[in-house]
Amino acid sequence: MRLFVLDYPGHPFAIELSRELARRGHEVRHAYFAADAGPKGRLERQAEDPPSFSVHPIAIAAAYSKSNLIRRHRLDRAFGREAARALEAFAPDAALVGQAPLNALPPLQAAARRRGVRFVLWLQDVFGLAAQALISDRWLGLGRLAAVYYRLMESRALARADHVAAITEGFVPYLRAAGVPEGRISVIPNWGPLSAVAPRPKQTAWAQTRGLADKLVFSYSGTLGLKHNPRLLYDLAKAFADRPDVIVQVTCTGAGGEWLSRKAQAEPLASLAVLPLVPVSDLPDLYGAADVLVGLLEADAGAFSVPSKILAYLCAGRPVLFSGPRNNLAAQVLAEAQAGVLIPPDDEAAFIAAARALADDPQRREALGRAGRAYAERTFDITRIARQFETILASGA
């Protein structure tokens, strides 16, 4: 098959899937949004990639920003038109589209219909519920109208898809309510990129040049947005302000990261370092330098978002301290893997206490990290996962 895979953020696990599909004999074009500022996978061709694999960055003429919703709406439509052109130019048999903005989906789906391309929507987040939770109380009632608009757009896109691949069973009731027939729904949980994130020792040249080799490091890496509470990271660093051997390192992008940077400048802490995202090639060393990897998710986001960074953390073989709702799939995976400590998102005291306990218990940290890597090796089988996607991408599945 000729397969067009569009993963808007360019995540490491998604590009791993495209490479595996190409290795399995398909001609695969992997597209992503060139202006997205989030964490990225290996988005350049590698020497070992088969000739049937290609990468296509999708660009738009204007500078992209998430802060102005009106401008963002217009630019998302522009992205959708460019993505539709890329799809039509490649002329695939099937398309797998994940995390594209809702405003970008109508031109993409229209292009797929014109060309007779099977369109599979890869449901990573439920944007309609996210809008309802995050913006419905804003702008003197206009936020509620915007949330209703996004929910209607999402329902329409879901209903028009030939198939929907959801990452959690928790999304299935929403799909049914949107009118998606049972036979057009599959559940394929996300996974961590085992091939890109291997366990690394703490004592590396990378860690030494950054002054981390002799520190006890709490590390958060990835997007800090509306679904996360950046203050928790600042307060974590503040709790260890009397410990010169401890540092909270945050490598991030997003509105929460901008807030944390401003806060760190206004009220600096020696125990806090806020830095830009590192290249994907540095991720194993970044994770390896950490003693504890930190995840955050607000209570309202539990129903519609699953942080993929938690799955990458498991690959790294490091313990995870996760502040988030227990009904979230990431929390359930951590509990099943016995790879971390789960704290409710509204309990800062418990979060700090758990961090202190992990800081003082190297044996427990080692056991949790080892369990996480073992779970990843048992579960994140990219060959099995690719076979599942092949089934739903095949015409008539």
Secondary structure, 3 states (H helix, E strand, C coil): CEEEEEECCCCHHHHHHHHHHHHCCCEEEEEEECCCCCCCCCCCCCCCCCCCEEEEEECCCCCCCCCCHHHHHHHHHHHHHHHHHHHHHHCCCEEEEECCCHHHHHHHHHHHHHHCCEEEEEECCCHHHHHHHHCCCCHHHHHHHHHHHHHHHHHHHHHHCCEEEECCHHHHHHHHHCCCCHHHEEECCCCCCCCCCCCCCCCCHHHHHCCCCCCEEEEEEEECCCCCCHHHHHHHHHHCCCCCCEEEEEEEECHHHHHHHHHHHHCCCCCEEEECCCCHHHHHHHHHHCCEEEEECCHHHCCCCCCCHHHHHHHHCCCEEEECCCCCHHHHHHHHHCCEEEECCCCHHHHHHHHHHHHCCHHHHHHHHHHHHHHHHHHCCHHHHHHHHHHHHCCCC
